[in-house]
Amino acid sequence: MRAISLFILVVLLTSIALTLKAQTLQQYYTEAMASFRKKDYARFYEQIHAAHQLNSTHQGILYQLGVAEVLTKRTDEGLRHLRRALLIDATFRLDTDAFEAVRAQPAFQALLKLQQELQQPVVQSSVFLTVKDRTLHAEGIAHDPSTGDFFIGSIRQRKVVRIASNGAVSDLIPAETGGMAAVFGLQYDADHKWVWACSSPIDEMQHNDSTVRSGVYALAASTGKIERTYRLPLAAPQAIFGDLILDKRGNALVSDSRNNIIYRTSGDKPELQQFFSSPDFVNIQGLAYSPDERFLFIADYVKGIFRLEIRTMTATLIATEPEVSLKGTDGLYFYQQSLIAIQNGVSPFRVTRYRLNKTLDTIVSYEVLDRAHPDFGEPTLGVIARGNLYYIANSQWNGYDANHQPKPADQLKDIVILRHALK
């Protein structure tokens, strides 16, 4: 009982500390914007700089810090922070009076050019398949190379759907079977011919029930039978399992974005085991192994991409030689010494291939595969199969009203799966 009580105490204290930090951050930001409106630019800079000290990656804070620095004659620093903000959100305004003093400078003109480039659509993927079910709310996708079947998970309907090679759509497993909640990431296990799914309760799923627990399921690909179910220990906090991958031993790793913990399955033991966590994490999402499984790459939605060296269990942020932002990465995939990132926390949305150096700790070049694609709603997760990247182009996260109920069908779109031929 003492161990459980101590665990709860640690979680509670951590939650309180994060809440106080958020309140302080919001206070600094609010006071900064009030000072800006009063044209007290010295105070504006002081307060927004304090906010930046607490959160150095938030694009809105970066932008306002850049504004404050330009207004207080800290031009070089201001343009640098504006550039970082634009790499995350290219829609920030550069046509305001705040930049009048620097507008003619070559460095500011370069920012305008960068903004235009970042907003330019890049369309290299084509529509592979359209699923005409507007309430399905697809998130993850997996592929069976032996049959050509694809599988997609449903957030709303709490099930996994099979898309046969002939295009026929059917349920692999009926909704809510085995206590399944909203289905996020999927993986196909060729050795066992299973489809693995991670599942967590959220407000958008049908028949939401607070007693439903997050879980990992192994489903027979041919019948949908639940072969294995894994749950968290009862003492563990409720999780949101966003994605999962398999190792060469057939065990799954699953990322909990709520508590920033990676859990692991172990054979047929029904309880998930904690594999790794770090106080440096803010909001972990996609996972990807290097081919030799020496490294695990972890997408942090706020900070970028971490590389975990399995031997030492040491995680460090990937460095970037070109000036890019790795923020907002949801799906993450390793392919031929590169990482493919589906970035839906940036504006406009993009899918990017980041090429790594030989030691796999630094990005040396990149290629935008898709940006502002006309079929984008919110791209989420994908799968690499047959030399192609297949991914969900328009997950329906914006398809709910204030009560988490689906909007009318005429305000939603059919599910689109895009395909990109990888070179």
Secondary structure, DSSP 8 states (H G I E B T S, - for coil): -HHHHHHHHHHHHHHHHHHHHHHHHHHHHHHHHHHHHTT-HHHHHHHHHHHHHH-SS-HHHHHHHHHHHHHTT-HHHHHHHHHHHHHHBTTS---SGGGTTTTTSHHHHHHHHHHHHHHS-EE--EEEEEE--TTS-EEEEEE-TTT--EEEEETTTTEEEEE-TTS-EEEEE-TTGGG--EEEEEEEETTTTEEEEEEE--TTSTT--TT---EEEEEETTT--EEEEEE--TTS----EEEEEE-TTS-EEEEETTTTEEEEEETTEEEEEEEEE-TT-SSEEEEEE-TTSSEEEEEETTTEEEEEETTTTEEEE-EESSS---TTEEEEEE-SSEEEEEE-SSBS-EEEEEEE-TTSSEEEEEEEEEES-TT-S----EEEETTEEEEES---TT-B-TTS-B--GGGS--EEEEEEE--
